[in-house]
Amino acid sequence: MVGSLVADLRPANGFVRFGVFELDVRAGELRKHGIKIKLQEQPFEVLQILLEKPGEVVTREELQRRLWPSDTFVEFDKGIYNAIKRLRETLGDTADTPRYIETLPRRGYRFIAPIDGAKGNAPTMVQVGSEKQTPRLSRPRLLAALFCIALLLPTVVAVRYWTSARGTQVSPPALKMLALTTNSSEIPVQYAAISPDGKYVAYTDEVGVHVKVIETGEVRSLVLREGSQVLTPVVSHLRLPVAWFPDGTKLLVSWGPAPTIWSVSLLTGKAQKLHEGWVSSASPDSSWIAFLHEDTEIWLMGPRGEEPRKFAQAEPGSTFGRAFWSPDSRRIAYMRVRYEPRSLECSIESRSLEGGPPTVVLSDKKMCQEGAQGFWWLPDGRIIYSLAEPGTVFRDFNLWEILTDIHTGRPRKDPRRLTNWAGFYLKGITASADGKRLLFLRSSFQNSVYVGVLTPSAAPGSFSPRLLTMEKHGDWPTAWTPDSQALVFYSAKNGDNDIFTQTLDEDSPQPLVTGPGEQLAARLTPNGSSLIYMDVPSFQNFGPGTPVRLMRVPVTGGPAQLVLISDAYDSHRCPRLPATFCVLGERSIDERRLVFFAFDAMQTITPSSSEGGKGSELLSLDTEPGRSYGWDLSPDGSLLAVSKIDEHEIRIRFVSLKNGRAYEVNLHGRAKLNAMDWSADSRNLFISSHSPTGTTLLRVDLQGHARPLWEERGVYQMWAVPSPDNRRVAILSAKWDCNVWMAENF
């Protein structure tokens, strides 16, 4: 018989010794120099698992299987990270210079210290259950047992028939969940799709395109070829959407600065270029491929890229999300986002291939939250979609369903919630052709704030900031106190965003502004006595035209006062003395103008003020609709730095507020601006940009000469906040955890 292998760490005396530590497996205790020390259950289990294979790699997948049952729905990556972190703290170990536990990136962990357990240094393995004997019945007892079964059988059949006749209801099977990937936050999954037969999952990350066998866990990374040339569609800051052809033999993938759709054979890796655009999905009957051009046009083309034609054009002020097909291939459904003057309107709509007006399936403002744009049309007519719970800053998402008529797209029943989850985004929904397996991306974010010492000419690699905070709910630094001793940041520690301060030698922050609504983006006033921050009632339906109040609060705390109201808010900045003004940036509703106003930092207005308090216009710049722009005001108040966020390059435009003169610099070899912040002496900019290996923080002078200061992998948002004395800089490092999950019995 086949038994199961388990570790026996008690071969001789019940102890495993390593260094100054002693593990007592029977008692479940860890001792140091013979004295019991506290270690939580999960880190203790991790230590046992690592000691089973000293000197060998224990994969993250193995730790996941051993620590959590298969039906457990938790964030495995964070759970493993926290368990390893607590174990290292207990052992006095570090990841950088390990003595006991070595990290192998993207693989797992290894116990590297010598151990003294049984015979020699390694714990022994014993087989449990392989020699277990089945007891045999004597002949008289066997006959008696058969006689009893014969007497009971008619009764069992009768009861079964009686309960069936009375229409006894059988409970539906419980929702079954399975994690299909365990990528770390350094290489989050970008997109994923389940194969039509439900046997495979294709997913993309910054490493490339991968296909995984669901039943066995085998993963194959695709080597894409166009003729004899090997293609490398791996640029970390670009999206890599993926979809399946209905026959399951090919994938559709988009990549590139100017996105191009490719058809990729799973057998040969051969890639065929089809058309420019972002792939959405192929119709179930294999006749058409739906794709997006920018986010305002839905296009169709044949399976080989033939006969491309525009299918739908978004109205002015509206955009489209990814498009998906009805089960009969006769309708296309999509998410539509409409920018109203004071809110966002989001809906799922569908259109017939034969033309005609769209049919609204569902309209819900909660779908406007980031991440809430995933849905799929099942063969039974249900549309499964994700929806954010109201008022949840932590981004609590759940699965919902709405039954539709697949021929008309009209809803047949009211929406119904399927799950009761919390603590993560839920997006990227796809399903197998029979509708029995549902795939989605589950993601969450973790913000880390670092503080580093600035030197005039730090050599590459010498800048080594230390970790100040690391929170799942997000700490977002925006300012320092005037004495450069404490950092000011906003955080959702209490549910909504509030403003906190934390000195460099403290372990926990102190609240400065709390209360209902969202308070964030605090900036120090020119005289350093107060902070001006952004205040909105809620982010539930925040969009262009939503009124934003700028409030002022003393740095030492106290009641807040209203400074101004903006209905086209973009951002605000304040220089330092001798300046007395702050600058408000407003983006026009049509996104064609970015206008800057000067306002009195110490003014106070009433909520009913007709002028809103935003002061006189300083400057107006032409902008490109659909594009985002970053800007910052130099601390001496003389220069505005403005840049369009572009996939191909970083160009910075410097505009003098004294005479209006402007010039541009190009950061050659850099692309996609992430953030832009002035140094405290107004001589440099801190620029963060994405690259194939991560996000890089650059120090850039006014002539455009850039020097890398720091780089991190897997970061989707990074910015710098220099202290007023220009001796330190606080750095935001925001990372995503994103992995593929599968649901059954939904």
Order of alpha helices (4+ residues) and beta strands (2+ residues): beta-beta-beta-beta-beta-alpha-beta-alpha-alpha-beta-beta-beta-alpha-beta-beta-beta-beta-beta-beta-beta-beta-beta-beta-beta-beta-beta-beta-beta-beta-beta-beta-beta-beta-beta-beta-beta-beta-beta-beta-beta-beta-beta-beta-beta-beta-beta-beta-beta-beta-beta-beta-beta-beta-beta-beta-beta-beta-beta-beta-beta-beta
